[in-house]
């Protein structure tokens, strides 16, 4: 069984900003009850539709991290999840507009929060060490997941200091996403920690 860490497409093409500059329209988002110590989540706002103002003229991405534990999906990518095995999650419709309130995307989007990260890191096959710079922080140098813990889930989060903010998927989800032409990166689990350390966020892996 193969698992992959999902990461936004970064090919430098129009519609896929290297830095996604957006701001939630809080006046229209309604109320939001803090979710415990974690605080505020997009999916906890009371409005049925969340509007984000952005500085980009046009967006056409399929996947991106929205906030800690939440992710933006294009409707076409989220649509393939119908019939797949998902953990408990909450979802909210999203639209992106320009600063002049004009549509800024060629797709409808959703923000999705996956509620319960899995204790899925295999300690015998993973390499997790103490940080050289940050007291009490554990750094993952190599990741191996426990397939028995993941089971038949097609999307899931893991409990891990280094990679816990990222979403993981099954090979089945990956193949379906590729079939519809969705643009995002799928990093094999056995490369996830190394890719993160080398190219995604090297400053936090010491």
Secondary structure, DSSP 4 states (H G I P E B T S, - for coil): --EEEEEE--S--TT--SS--EEE-HHHH--B---GGG---GGGBSSSEEEEEES-S-B--SEEEEETTEEEEEHHHHHTTTTS-B-SEEEEEEEEEETTS-B-BSS-EEEEEE---B--B-TTTSEEEE-SSSTT-EEEEE--B-HHHHTT-SEEEB--TTTTTSEEEEHHHHHHHHHTT--EEEEEHHHHHHHIIIII-GGG--
